[in-house]
Amino acid sequence: MSSQVTLEMIYNEIKQINKRLSLVEDTVEGINVKDLPRATVSKQEQAEIKRAVEEMKESQLFLI
């Protein structure tokens, strides 16, 4: 087996790092949003938000 590193391997690794960095940035942004004034949300809106967050979590499993 060859242990040569190719430009494609480096590019793929950088793409993965960028994806992870994006997730970290989104998390930090979410933390900052928590400091904003609270809004009232209906039970239906809460359920929709919860469902959307779960979908995002499931899709992120494939990015990492």
C-alpha angles and dihedrals in degrees: 000000000000120000094198117139115224130201088246091057091050091047092051091049092050090049090054092048090050091052091051092046089052090054091051091049091050090051093051090048089051091052090052090050089057088068091061120098115280122254126205114250127191121237089251092052090048090054092048092050092048091050091049092050091050090050090051091049091051093049092048091061088071093050097056 
